[in-house]
């Protein structure tokens, strides 16, 4: 009898497997493609590898601002992609080594749930049948391709995050349908390398759900870099390499590109592996869970994108840990008030907690302080002419930190401090008493809490 069977080897599944194995559970992990899931193979890691190459290229081309002049600087697309593939292979192997170190049985293949009985939950894979006391669903999500007329007929011109990472040649022009996180990261990468980029977004601003002021600032930065944005525009047709859309004024316009990236969101993967045999309840196409990641079926849990709530790798990992903690006698529950979000453009965007827009919508009384990133000396030293902003939201009554949102490098490495402040319900006064190292860019956080 297996203590815990996990379907899906992404950041939810493999982290849960590692934690469960370390606590002595007998674990089997099913993965039909490669360990690491979408995050490691088709998302987080490969895109950040590409973006770092683009950042190095940008720095080399603009080094004269720092007194460093380089000539003959070029970007070799093939070598950039080859390095990305090397990094992915290395990290996939690393996950495999972790599974082996914690005695997790990894079964490569497409698992099929056959049902449950008094003996346990039956799962078939690769000609074998496994019986498990508990089941964790970590089947993830897939790119959503909307039913736009002509999009299916456009063939290999149409890309999702999977296909664009497999390109062997750099497109001269790229149209991106959707200005969310994935769309903007690819826009950033290809813009740096010289591709002509156009973004068509249905909402009034890019990066919907993030702080509106900071999203607008990032868009303005990239507009100056040459990216064309068409906001509040609804795509009505794709014909070959042409995207037709309706403008806010009601007129019809179009944009053309060698390739078209469809990046309008993702949907939970709940079909194709026998979930229906268990009677698991779904909510808007995703697995419904409680704060302990339990489904409506006893001993069946879910974590990660398949729950459809917070489709982020780090959320999935924490959700998997919650499941394992509860299975091993440590009561635990998932909290979503301090989940960070990062956009790895250049400059980066990072945020956690409430935004001004969310606070207003939910009627939460709060105060807001904002400071330009130039208040941090280290930022000025390392970002010649750089634009940035730090915003802090605190509760009106108690002064507790409710949200922090930053535009400017390297905010992706700083935001965890804000997560801790929100998680621990630190107040303005408590934040003001913390000693930050000087000079660091992270000092902008402390400077901002003194700006109230």
Protein Blocks (a to p, Z undefined) as FASTA:
>chain_A
ZZbdcehjbfklmmmmmmmmmnopacddddfkbghijmlmmmmmmmmmmmmmmmmmmmmm
mmmmnopacehiacdfklmmmmmmmmmmmmmmmmmmmmmmnopacdedddddfbdcfkbc
cddeehiacddfbdcddebpaddddfbehklmnmmmbccfklmmmpcbdcfbdcdehjaf
klmmmmmmmmmnopacddddfbfbehihiafklmmmmmmmmmmnopacdehiacfbdehj
accdddfkopacddddfbdcddebccddfehnopmmnopaceehiacddfkopafbehia
cedjknomagcfklmmmmmmmmmmmmnopacdddfklcccddfbdcddddehjdfklmmm
nopacddddddfklpmklmmmmghiacdddddddfklopafbdcdedddfklmmmmmmmm
mmnopafklmmmpccddddfklmmmmmmmmZZ
